[in-house]
């Protein structure tokens, strides 16, 4: 982790992704010092601050895919991998599926 925090070629995007992955691991798999080290090396302090507020452990996620008819669908998965919601229909575009996800979860970026 030290080389990731100090290497000149590593970008903030790399560090942010690393912190996100470390925070998503189950408790005990990554050490809090590793997370702190990576967070402290992120130059964008508002991003580092937001990541510092994330509780460690597996997170839920949304997935987008196209079905056999070429229509875009989405599903929401809990941190344990269980599917907790599925789009009620297929959408004609990626953007339309994203908008439908935002209705389900309005705080998505």
N, C-alpha and C positions, 0 to 999 in steps of 0.2 A: 504494500500500500504506500510505503514511503516514496517509492519511485514514481508512482502515479501522481502523488501530491506535488512532487517537485520537478518532474520532467518538463522541459520547456516545450516539447512537441505536443503535450497533452492539452486538449482544449477544455473549456468550461463544459461543453456538451459532453465530452468524455467523462469528466468528473461527476457531472450531474447524473448521467446514466449509471455510473458505478455506484453512486450513493443510493439511487433508486433501487438497484438490484440488491445491494446489501440490506436495505431497509425491508425488502420484500421477503428475505429469507426467514425461515422459522427462528424463533428466539433460541439463542445458544449456538447457532451455526456461524454467525459473524459476531465479532467482538465489538462492543460499543466504541472502543478506541479506534477501530478501523473506520467506522462510520464518521466519528468526530474528525479524524484526520482528513478524510476526503472532503467533508463539509467545510472545514476551515480553509481548504485550498481553492474552493470555488470563488472566483473573482466577483461574480454577480451576487452581492450579499442578500438581495431580496429573494433570490432563488435558494440560496443556502439557508436562509431563515425559514422559508416555507418548508423545505425538506426537513429541517431540524424539528418541526412540529409534527411530523408524520410518525405515528406509532409503528414500531417494528412488527414484522410478521406478514404472512401472506395477505394479499389484497385481492379484492374482486376486480373484474375487468369486463369490458365489452369487446365483443369480437364481431367483425363484419366479414361476410363471405357472399359468393354468388351461388345460387342454387342451380339445379340441373336445367332450369328454363332460362338461366342467365339473369335472373332478378336478384337484386341485392337484399340480403337479410341481415339481422343482427341478433345477438343473444347476450345476456348478462350472466356472468358466472361469479359465484361467491368465492371467497378466498380459498375454500376447500375444493374448488373445481366444480361444484354442483351448479347446474344450469338453473337459474332462478327466474328468468324471463326470456321470452323469445318473441321476435317481431311477429305481429299477427298476419302480416302479408309480405310479399316480395315488393321491392321498390325498383323503379326504372333506372335509377342512378345512385351512385355512391353518395352524392350530396343529399338526395331524398332520404336515404337510409340514415345518414348522420342527423338530419333534422328530426326524424322520428325518434332516434335515440335521445335527442335533447328534450323531447316532450316527456319521455320516460324519466330522464334524469336531467333536469334543467341546468344544473351547475357544471355540465361538461364544457370544456373549452371549445 
